[in-house]
Structures are given as structure tokens and as C-alpha cells.
């Protein structure tokens, strides 16, 4: 009994670790259905930060709209959305409860060439500290100069003076062994040298990409500047028909949240009292400023705001995470879980039969998600009538 009580006391004495929850994936085009699947994943996990590469299609003619990629309760920052060149687009979704600033790359890289595809945001933490979150995409068709730009980016970021740095991205470096941090490829060695010079640690060690009978490879990486900063890191199934896993990880820090907002509850206002308070002889009020509209407006607004303060109740609204209710039916949820299990088995075994079963399950889930999307569109149309 004494031993059990000691264990309980020891357990209770362990301080709770504050963690900022982050997701990263290569979307291979964030279509409407992939975004819907991601939104439903968010309802289960609700991360503070979501980093995505390959946001745009490879070839497209239509004009891409910012609103097509927005997700409720998140601020969206994108680079290269309107660029019609060979870029695929990189993005950061930041929960609205988090204070942040998007950084201008041209300012940071004012004397050297900036990476072709990168986005950076500064996250406010408690105790006046800052977290630099950087999301990068490296195409396999990059030139040697473009590869060097990424190495120089790592070095520059590490010298900006941040106590906390997170870098995510698809770097397409499948030949690197991250257990021994070695590679037979010469261009990989230059990349590894840049990481060593930047004193960064790479935390993702299991494969993140798989397709067909190809051996699963580790292309998507997570770097930090503090060795024991990662609370957990998990590999989850891709969204839609993408062949890149979602990496979910927790970074040890305390984000500074947005302060609560005070809103007016007009539906509970005392309009009879307000009407009495505003039943004023305005000609008498304005007699000393008959020719001055600005003074008249000031007098009116002062009277109006005084009436509002007296007659309209207020409430505090905290900008934080909400509990969501599932919009998916049991069949779709079951298919979603099966997809996750099959992806884990394929990454572990590289079995072509399991991959075929995974693709079949993924296609079935996509068909079910189309039905969910249509139902949501009908509900929206119904509400607008």
C-alpha cells in the first residue's frame, strides 16, 4: 500500500509539459476532397500549426483563389500561389488562437538568394520568446544553385537568434541514412554539411513516402535546433491519393494565445431603455455646432455609445479550440481508420499486395468523401435560402 501511494505521489509530482502540436504533409495538390478529409482529421486532433507543400497542381489553367484553400478557425499564409512558373506552393495554417507574424523572405535573405519555395512565420511564445517555423519544398529538378540556396537558408535561419526553430519540408533526399546521417550521394553530403553547420537535429526516422512496389522512402523531414524538444512524433496515412504521410509531432514550448475578446450581446439588449436614453432634442444638442458636422457626429456617437454601454450586456469570448462534432457517418469513419492501418502496414512491410489493398481502400474513402462534400454543399445552399 505504501509503495502504491509513493508511486501515485511520484506520478502527481510530474509537471505537465506544454506542447505546440504540429502537422506536416506533402499534399500533391490540395483538392477540395483532400481539404475536406484534412478538415475532418483536424476535428479529431486540432493542431496549432499545419505545414503543407505541393499545394498547387503541376499544370493548371484556371486562376487559383486564396479562399479555395482556407480552413475554418485557421489563418492561412501561402507563398507562390499566384506564381505561374514551376513552383508548387508552400503554406502554413496557424490556429487563430496563436499570435504570429509572417516574415518577409526578401528581408531575411537580402544579401543572398532566397530558397525557391519556402515560407516562414514567427510564433509568439510566453516569456517574450519566439519560435521560427519554416516550411520548405525542394523539387528533384532543382539546380545545384537552388540546392545551395536551401543549405544557405539553414545557415541563415540558425543565425537569426531564435531560441526555438522548426523546419519542415519535402527535401527529396531518399539516399540519406538518418540513423548514421550519411549518404553515398555527393549532393546529399553538401546538404548534410549545411545541417551540421547550422546545429540542427532531424527527428523523423521512419519512411514517409510509399507507392506501388517501390521501397518506402524518407523524404519528409522535421528539423529543430534543440535535441530533446520533440515530445512525440508519429507517421499517419496520407490525405486523399497523395503518397506522402502526414507527420504529426509535438514541440515543447508554450505558445502565447490571443487575448479574450469582449463582444456585445445585442439580442439581450434593453431596447426600451435605449430608446428613452436616445430620445433627445438633437437641435438643442447641436445648437453650438450647427455648421460643424464633425462636432455633431462626435456628440451623437458619445450619446449612442453611452446608451449601448448602459443597455447592451457584454460577454467574454475566448479565442481557442472548439470541440467539434463528427460530420462523417460510421461507414466513412471505419474506412478512414482502415486506410490508416493499411498505410502503417505497408510502410513496415513494403508488401505490394498491402499497397494494392491500401489504394482500393483510399479510392473507396474518396468516393465516400465526395458524398459528404455534396451533402455539405446542399446544407449550405439550404441555409442561404
N, C-alpha and C positions, 0 to 999 in steps of 0.2 A: 504493500500500500504506500509506504514511504517512497519507494523507488518510482512508483507511478506518479505521485504528487510532484516529485522532483522533475520528472520528465515534462509534466504539464506546465510547471513554472518555467522551465527552460524554453518550452515552446512559446509561452506567452511573452517571454522576455525578448524574443527575436523581433527586431524592428521591421516594420513593413517597408519594403523597397518601393520607391516611387519610380514608375516606368512610363516612358512615352512609347506607345505601340505604333509600329510602322509596318507597312506592306510595300513590297516591290514586285513588279512583273513586267515582262515584255508582252504587250497586247497583240502584236502582229495585226494592227488596225482595230481600234476600239469602236466596233459597230454598235448599233442600237441594242442588239441582243446581248452582246458581251457586256455592255454597260448595265443592262438590266440584271444580268447574272451577278455582276460585281456589286450592284446596289443591294441585292439580296444577301450576299456574303457580308456586306457592311452591317446589315441588320443583326447579324449574329456576333460580329466581332467589334465593330465600331472603333477602328483605329484613329489615331490623331493625324497621321500622315500616310498618304498613299503616293508612291512614285511610280510613274509609268513611262516606258519607252516604246518606240514604234506605235505612236498614237494614230498616225495618218496612214492611208493606203499608199502602196507603192506608186500606182498610177491612178490618177483621177482627173476628171474634167470639171466637176461641179465646184462651186465656191464653198470651202469649209467654214462652218459657223462656230463661234465660241460656245454658243448655247447648246449645240449638239452634244457637247462633252461635259456639261455641268452636272453635278450631283448634289442633291439636297443636303443642306447643313454643312457643305464644304465650300471653301474658297478655292478657285481653280487658277493656277498660274501655268502658262504654256509658253514654250519657245518654238519658233519655226512653224507655227500653224499656217500662216499666210505665205510662207516661203514656197515657191513653185519649183525649186531646184530638186536635188536628190536627197533632201532631208526627210526624216520620218516623224519628227516631232517628239519632244520630251515634255512631261507635265508633272506637276505636284498638286495633289489635293490636300488642303490643310483645313482641319476641322475649325469651324467658326468660333469655337471656344478658345482657340490658341492665338496669341499675339505674334505677329511675324512681319517681316519686311522682305520684299523681293529685291535681290541685289542686281545691279546693272553690270553685266559681264564686261562691257566695254570700259567701265571704270576700273574694275579689278585687273583686267588684262590690258591696261593702257599702253604698255611698252612691249608686250609680246602677243603673239597670235592666240586668240581665244579658241577653245575647242569648237569643233563644227556643230556638235549637238550637246548642249549642257544647259542646266537651269540651276540656280542657287537661291536659297532663301535663308534668312536669319531668323531663328526662333527665339523668342524671349523666354528665359528661364528665371527661376527665383534667384534671390541674392545678386541681382543685376548681371547674371551670367548670360551668355549667348550660345546657341547651338547653330552651327553652319550645316545645312543639309544641301547636298549637291547630288544631282541625278544626271548621269552621262550615258550617251549611246555611241558605241564605236561600230561602224559598219566594217564588214570584212573587206570591202573595196576601198577602205581608207588608204591614202597615200602614206609614204614614210613620214612626210612633213606633218600630216594630220595625226599620225600616231604619236609623233614627238610632242605635238600640242597637248595631247592628253597627259603625257608624262610631265610636261611643264606645268599643267593645270594642278596636278597633285602637289608638286613642289610649292607652287604659289599659294594654294589653299592652306598648306601646313604652316606657312609663314605669315598668315594673316592675324595670328594672335588669339585664335579661338581656343577655349578650354575644351569644347566639345565639337567634334567633326564627325559627320556621317556622309559617306559617299556610296551611292548605289548605282547600278547600271548593268547593261548588257555589253560586255567588252569583247565577246567573241574570241576568247583565248583558251580554246579547248585543250591545248597541249600542255598547259601548266599543271604540274602536280602541286596542289596547295598544301599537302601534308609536309612535303620536303621543300616547297617553294623553289622548284627548279623546272626547267623546260629545255628540250633539245633544240628549240627554235631560237634563232638569233634575235629576231624582233621581240620575242617574249622576254628574253633576258634584259633587253633595254627597258621594257615595261617594269619588270621586277626590280631593276636597279632604281628606277624612279620611285617605286613604293618604299624601298629601303631608305632612300634619301629623305623621304617625307615622313618616316617613322610611323607608317600606317599599318594596321593589322587587318587581315582579311578573315572574315568569320564563317562564310558559307563553305562547307566542305563536302556536301553531298550533291550529286548531279541535279541540274535544274532544267535541262532540255532533253527531250526524247522524241524520236519519230521513227516509225516502222521498225526495221531490223537494225538500224544504226545503234551503236552503243551509246547509252545516255551520257551526256557530257555536262561539264560545269562551266557555264558561260556567264551566268548572272551572279554578281558579286556584291558583298557588303563590306565596306571598309570603315574603321573608326580609328581615332588617334589614341584611344585608351584601351588597354588589353582586356580588362575584365569589365567592360562597360555593357556587354550584351547579357541581359537577364535570361533570354531564351531566343532560339532561332529554329523555325520549323519550315518544312517544304510542303506546300499544298498543291493540289491539282490546278492546271491552267484554267483560264476563263474561255468559254466557247471552244473553238477549234485551234486555238493557239497551242504551240508545242513547248512553251516555256512555263515552268512552275511559278506559283505565287510564293514569294519568300515572306514569311511573317516573323518579325523579330521585335523584341522589347529592348529599348535603350534606357539605361539607368540615369534618370535626371528628373527634375520637377519642372514641368512647363508652367509658365505664368499664364493664368487664364484671364479671359476678358472679364472686366468688372460687371456686376449685375446692372441691368437697365431698369429704370423706373418708367412704367407706362401708365397712361390714364385709362380707366375703365368707364368709357362713355355710356355703355349700356346700363350702368347702375347709377348714373348721374341724377341729381335732383334738379330737373329742368324747370320746375315751377319756381324754385328759389332763384335759379339763374335768370329766369325771365324777369323776376321782380328786381334783381340787382342791376339788370341792364335796361330797366325801364327808366331811362334818364332823359332829361331835357338836353339834347345834344347841342341845340343852338346856344343855350346858356353856357355849356361847357366850352364851346368853340368861340365864344364872343371875343376873346383876347387874341385869337389867331385866325381870324376869318379869312385872311389871304395867304395863310401858310398851311399847305396841305400836309407837309411832313409833321408839323406840330400837332395837327388834328389827328393824324394817324397814330402818333405816339400816345396821345391822350386816350384814344379809342382802345388801342391794344393793351394799355395798362389796366383799363377798366375791365376789359374782356378776360385777361389773364388772372386778375384778382377774382373774378366770378368763377372761372374754371377751378382755381385752387380751392375755393370755398365749397363748390358744388359737385366736383367730379372726384371720386375716390381714386387712389393710386395703388399699384401693386408692383412688387419687385419681381422681375423676370431674370432668372439666371441663364446665361448662355452656356449650356453644357450638353452632354449627351442625353438623348432621349431613349426610352425603351420602345423598341419597335415591335409591332405585331407582324407575324409572317403573312405574306400575301400568297405564298406558294401552297398548293394543296399537298396532301400526304404523298401522292404518287410522284410529284415533281421533287419533293424533298428526299424521298427514298432514292430516286435516280441520281440526285446530286451527291448523296452520300456514297452510292456505289461507284460513281465516277472518281471520287476522291480515293477510295480503297484500291481501285484498279490502277490508278496512276502511281500510287505508292508501291504496289507490287511490281509494276513494270520497271520503275527506277531501280528497284532492288535486284530484279532477275534478268532484265533486258530480254525477256521472252517475247518473241514476235506474236505468239498466239494471244498472250495477255494484252499486247498493244492493240491487236485487232478487236478484241472484246472491249477495250477501253474506247476505241474510236466509235464502235457501234453504240455504246452507252452515251458517249458525248453527243453523237448525232440525235439520239432519241431525246436527250435532255434539251438540245437546241430546238427540236420540234415542240416540246412542251413549253419552253420559254416563249416561243412565238405566240402560242395560245394565251399565255399570261400577258404578253405585251398587248395583244389585241383587246383583251378584257379591260386592261388599264386604260387604253385609248377610248374604249366605249364609255367607261366610267367618267373620264374627263369630259367627253363630249356631252354626257348626260347632265353633269354638274353645270355646264356652261349654258344650258337651255333655260 
